[in-house]
């Protein structure tokens, strides 16, 4: 048993299509929770996530990895904002957003903590959030997570090991 619930999520992708966890069955998924107004941590972590995806993509015989970015700031990160943001990182990066309640439910499923800080005079604010990249296997099960200290190389190695050891329990 792992520490996270194997929770489902019901969100909209950056093209406005409804997405739930079952849509990713059969795929390896690297998932990051953050927000588009995040000054430096989110872009760094997403860049790292995308580096991992590129490293694994370059290796023949490995299954593709689907990168996913879920916002914890649904108030500002609507479908359009997500679409603008994800295009800078990777052509297959999927941005997911939703109502405040949907985002809370998705975050809760993965034990992601977040808390919007006070607004300044420009109505700007920072969302404090836990920083980790999550790996889901093709059965949709939470398999591993990587904190900020892990390098792209270390994450790639770990994902590779998980891929080599994976046997579907659904087949």
Protein Blocks (a to p, Z undefined) as FASTA:
>chain_A
ZZbdcbdcddddfkopacdfklmgoiacddddddfklmklmmmmmmmmmmmmmmmmmpgh
iacdddddddfblklmcfklmmmmmmmmomklccddddfklmmmmmmmnopacddddddf
kopacdddddddddddfkopafbdcdfklcfklmmmmmmmmmmmpccfkZZ
